[in-house]
């Protein structure tokens, strides 16, 4: 497993737990040293125990050495980063191609080379070309096997997947890939065999569709506020249709993370380059980018239209719960916009504060608890729906605050409950109160 980041480490640990012998390779000497000491560089529930168990059993190991492990391997997975390229938004494939050259120099005997990194259509063709150009004697079959892991639930997603997608052009790779995934196949997880290019596009199309679904319900939420409807009722009403489904229909401040932002942009660029623009995804990207600062304007409006000099407490910094990932997190744009408007910011997140500090203005202060964050605040803004924030003592929060303003960007609380505790309450897409009465602002 080349690359010991999020995808590589989770995948490697899960494969080892199936009984395979797995070596995770990374050039980052400090990361490998930490992993050998049992220190996990990312926050993912259950991963530390899974790694420790399989290291102890002798099935999982870590190294910076490349040639030996690759030469001994039956299957080599490429799981390095493909960030958005600066300047044009295309996926940066330099790490993938560099690894391909190193693989070419190290393989011995027939080897299946699997791209697990998220890559644009045609990347597998180029990986194969690079390997054969670098080492004409290399006997390899290049396969696409995209991952569909959700941060915060990655181990369960890996072990109980909806499907396993394998794209290949060389039929010799079919049996080794079935063997790698045999424990899941025996549990009736379907393996979808397809062409390599189709497999590469499946990953992008899936993420783009989910991003579009989130953006759709966010647009519906805006309409609900204007016409006096409740987006949660609308979401439930359409989500019970099994053609639509209930997942990814929760209104909020927009999507973020390591996948949706870069993958939608990469798909847009690929489509444009091939003369077949995907305008729905182009619009999705634009709407999502605009939405984050729009949420800051919602906070400003809830504070009477002016936040200059006011202290705003932000609960939740990571792009979603159960992860420390700050990549493209809505909190970054929201906090920046509030600071641009003159606000002072205090923030609390259960696990993400250290990761957030290099990305936020140094004037942001950090609190040890939600109640510490609320002390003296003029408004409390719930940005990430951590479980720890779902049953806060609203009376205690109100007594700590300078002014009782609660802006709930995840619709965790009810207006009725907030009002009972003396809060001025603002949510997303709920143009009716909890009794079904149309709110005055929506009626106007």
N, C-alpha and C positions, 0 to 999 in steps of 0.2 A: 504494500500500500504506500505509494509515493505521495507524500504530503500528509502531515499529521495535524492538520487543522480540523475544523468542525466535521466536515464530511469524512475525511480520511480516518480520524480517530474513532468516531462513532462506528463507521463501517468496519474498520479493522477489529475493534473490540467485539462487535456483534458476530463477525465471521469467526473469530476465535472462540466465541461462546458456542458456536455450532459444532466446534471440534476441529476446525481447520488450524493449521500452523500458519501464523500471520506475523510478518515483520513490517512494522511501520517505519518508513524512512523519511527523514527530514534533514535539510541542510542547516537548520537552526540548532546550533550546538547547545544553547541554553535550554531550548524547548525539550530536546531529547534528554538532556541531563535531568531536567525537572520530571519528565515522564518516568524515567528510570527510578526516581525517588518517590514515585507515586503522586506527584503533584500534577493536577489536571489544569491545562492552561485556559479552559473555557468552562462556563457554568452550564451544565446540562444535568438535570436530575437523574441520579442513578448511575451516571457514567463512571464516577470514581470507583464505586464498588465493582462494577463490571470489569473495568481495567485491572483492578487489583486481583480479582479472582482468577482472571485468565493469565496474568503475569505469573502468579503463584503456581498455576497449573502447568506452566511452561509452554502454553500455546501462543502467547503474545509477547513480542519483544520490540525494542526500539533501537534504532541505530542511525548514524549519519553516513555509514558506509553504503555504497550503492552497488558496486559490481558484484560482490559475493551473493547477497540476497536476491538480486535480479537474475543472476545466472542460475541460481538454484530453483527459481520459481516456475511453477506451471502456469500461473496466471498473475499478471502484473497490472495493478489498478493505478491509473493516473487520477489523483484527487487534489490537484493544486488549484490555486485561486485563478479566477477569470474576471477580475474587476473591470468596471467600465473604463475604457481608454480615455485619457484626458484629451479634450479637444473635440472628439467626434462622437463619443458615446458607444462606439463599437466595443465588443468584448476584447479585452487584452489577452491574447493567446500566447504571449511570449514565454510564460512559464510552462505551458503545455508543450510547446515546440522544443524548448530547451530540454525538458524531460525526455521527449521522444528521441532526441539525439543521444542522450546518455543511455537510454534503454537499448538503442541500436548497438552501442559499443559493448554492452554487458550481457545480452541474451546468449544462451547456449541451448541448442536443441529447439524443438517446436515450443513456442510460447504464445499464449493468448494475451494481447495487450488491450486493456479495457479502459476507455475514457469514462470516468465517473464524474469528472468536472462538467459543469454546465457549459456547453460550447455550441456555437452557431452551426448551421447546416454546412456540411462539407469539411468540417474540421478533421473527422476521421480519415477522409481521403488524404488530407495534407499530412497527418501523423504517419500514415502508411508510407507516403512518398518520402518523407524525411528519413524514416527508418531504413527503407530500401536504398536510398541514396547514400546514407551514411555507412551502411553495412550491407552490400548487395547479397551477402551470404546469410543474412538473418532470416530465420524461418519463423514468421509471425503471422497471426491473424488479428487484425485490429477490429475491436468491437466497441459499440456504444452501449452504455448501461447507465442511464441517468438516475440520479437519486431523487426521492420525493419525501425528504425528511422535514418535519416541522420542528423548529427550535422549541425546546421545552417538552417535546414529546417524541424525540428522535428515536430512542431505543424501541419504544412500542411501535412506531411507524416502520422501523426496519424489520422487526420480528413479525409484525402482522400487517403486511402491506396490502393495499387494494390490488396491486398488480406489480409485476416485475417486467420491465421493458428491456429487451435485448435486441440490438440492431447489429446484424452481421452480414458480410458478403462472402465469407469463407466458411463453408459448412463444417469444417474441422473444429470450429470454435463452439459449435452447438453443445456437444457432449460435455466439455469442461465447464461451460456456463451452467448447464443443468446440474452438474455435480456440485458446483459452488453453492447453488441455491437449493440443493436437494432437501434440506430440513424444512424450508418454506414450501417447496413444491409438494412435499408429503402432507402438509397441512392445507393443501388445496389453494394456496396463493397462486393465481394464474400467471404463467410466464408468457408474455406477448413477444413472440419472435417476429421481427420485421426487418426491413432494410436499414442500413446504418443511417442514412440521411433521414428516413422517417423517424427513427428513434431520437435523433438529435432535435428534430422539430417538435416531437411530442412533448419534450420537457418545456420548451419555450411556450408552446401553445397552451399547455396546462397552466403554467404560472400566469400567463397573460389573461387567460379566461378568469382565473380567480381574482386577479387584480381588477379586472373589469367588473366583476360581480360586487366587490367591495365599493368600487367607485359608483356603481349604479345605485346601491342602497344609500350611499351618502348624498347623491343628487336627489333621491326620493325624500330623504330626511329634510333637505332644504325646502322642498315643496310642501312637506307636511307642516312645517312651521308657518308657512304662508296661508295654508288653507284650513288649518285647524284639525289636522289628523295626527295620529300617533304612529311613528315609524316602526315601533316595536310590534304594534298590532298588524301593520302592513307586512312587515317582515315575516311574522308568524303565518299570516294568511297566505302569502305566496310560497313560503318555504315548505308548507305541508303538501304542496304539489310535488309529487316525486319526480317530475320532470325538471324541477328547479332545485329542490333540496334546501335545507335550512342553514347549511354551513356558509360562512363568509357573507352573511346578510346582517351583520351587526354594524349599525351606523357609528361613526366615530371621527377622529381627526385625520384619517387617511392612512394608507399603508406605508410601511417602511421595511427595514431589515436588509439582509444580505442578498435576497433573491428577487423579490418583485420589482424594486426600482431598477436594478441593473438588467434584469432579464427582459422586462418590457421594453426598455430603451434599446437593448441589443436586437430584439426582434424587429422593432421599428426600423432600425438602421439596415438590417439584413433585407427586409422587405423592400425598402427604398432602393437599395443597391441592385436588386433584381427586377426593378421596374414594376413591383406589385405592392404598392403601399397598403398597409393595414390601418385604415383611418380610425377605426374604433379604438385601437390601442394607442395611436397617436393622441387621440382626444383623452383617453384614460390617463396617460402620462401627464398631460397638461393640467387636467382637472385636479389630479392628486397633488401636483406641485403647488397649485394655488390654494388648495384647501387648508394646508397647514397654517399659513399666515392668516387665512380667514378665521381659523379657530382663535387666534390671538385677538382678532377684532371682536369676536364674540365675548371674550374675557373683558376687553376694554369697555364694551357696551354694558356688560353686567356691572361694571364698576362706575357707571354713570357717565361714560364717554371720555374719561380722563384717568390715566394711571400714573401720571408724572409724580414721582416721589413716593408712590404707594408701594407697599410691600406685598408681593404676590407669592403665595406658597404653592409650589408645584409638587404634586404627588405622582410619582412614576416618571422615569426618564427613559428606560429601555423601550424598544419599539413594540414589545409585547411582554406579557408576564413569563416567568420561568426561564429567563435567559438574561445574560448580561450584555447582550448585543446592542450597541448604540448606533449601528450603521443605518443612516437615513431615518432615524427615529423622529416622529413628529415633534417630540419635545424640543429638539434642537431648533427648528424653525419657529416654534411657538415662543420659546424663551427669547430668541433673538429679536422677534418682532415686539415683544413686550418691553424688552430693554430699549429698543429703538424708540418706543413711545415714552420712555423715561421711568419705567418701573424698576424697582429693586426686586431681586429674585432670591428666594430661599427654596431649596429642593430636598426631597427625600425619595430614595428608591431602595428597596430591600437588598439588591445585589449590584445595581448598576452605577453607583456613584463614582467609584474609582475609574471605571471605563469612560464615564461622562466628563470627568474633570479636564482632560486634554482637549475636549471638543467644545467646551463651553467657555464663555467669558470668565475671566478670573474674578470678576466681581460677584459671581454667583456664590452664595454660601450654601452649606449643606447641613442638614439636620439629622439627628440620630433616630428620630421617630416622626410619625405624622403629627403628633401633638406638639413636639418641639418646633416643627415647621410652621404650625399654625399660630405660634405665640406672636402676638402683635400684628398678625397679617391683616391686610385689607380685603383679601380674597383668597380662597382655596380652590385650586384647579386640579381636578383628577384627570390625569392624562393616560396613565397605564393601569389597567384593571387587575392589579395584583390581588390575590386572594386576601392578603392582609388588609386591603383597603375596602373590603366588601361589607364589613360590619363594624365600622368605626363608631365610637361613642360621639354622636353628633352634639350632645349637650356639652361634653368636655371640650370639643373643638370650638364651639361657639364661645364658651367662656374664656378661651385662650386668645381669641381673635379680637382685633381692633374693630372690624366691621364684619358682620356675619353674611358674607357672600360666598356661595358655593357654586362653582361652575363644573358640572359633571359631564365631561366629554365622552364618557363611556356608558352613560345611562345606568349606572349602578344603583342609584338611590331613587326613591320616589319623591315627587314634589310634595306630597302630603306629609311624608315623614320629615322632610327637610323643613317645611313650614311649621310643623309642630314644635320643632326645636329652635324656631326663630330665624331660620335662614332665608335669605333671598336666593332663590334657586334657579339655575339655568342649565338646561340639558340640550341634547342634540335630537332634533326631529320630532319633538313631542309638543305639537301645537295644541294638545288638549291636556287637561290635568288628569290626575289619577281617577277621577270620578267620571270622566268622559266629557266634562264641560269644556267648551271652547275657551281658550285663554283670550284675554282681552287683546293682547298684541296681535295674535293670529286673526282674531275677528276683524280687526281694523284693516 
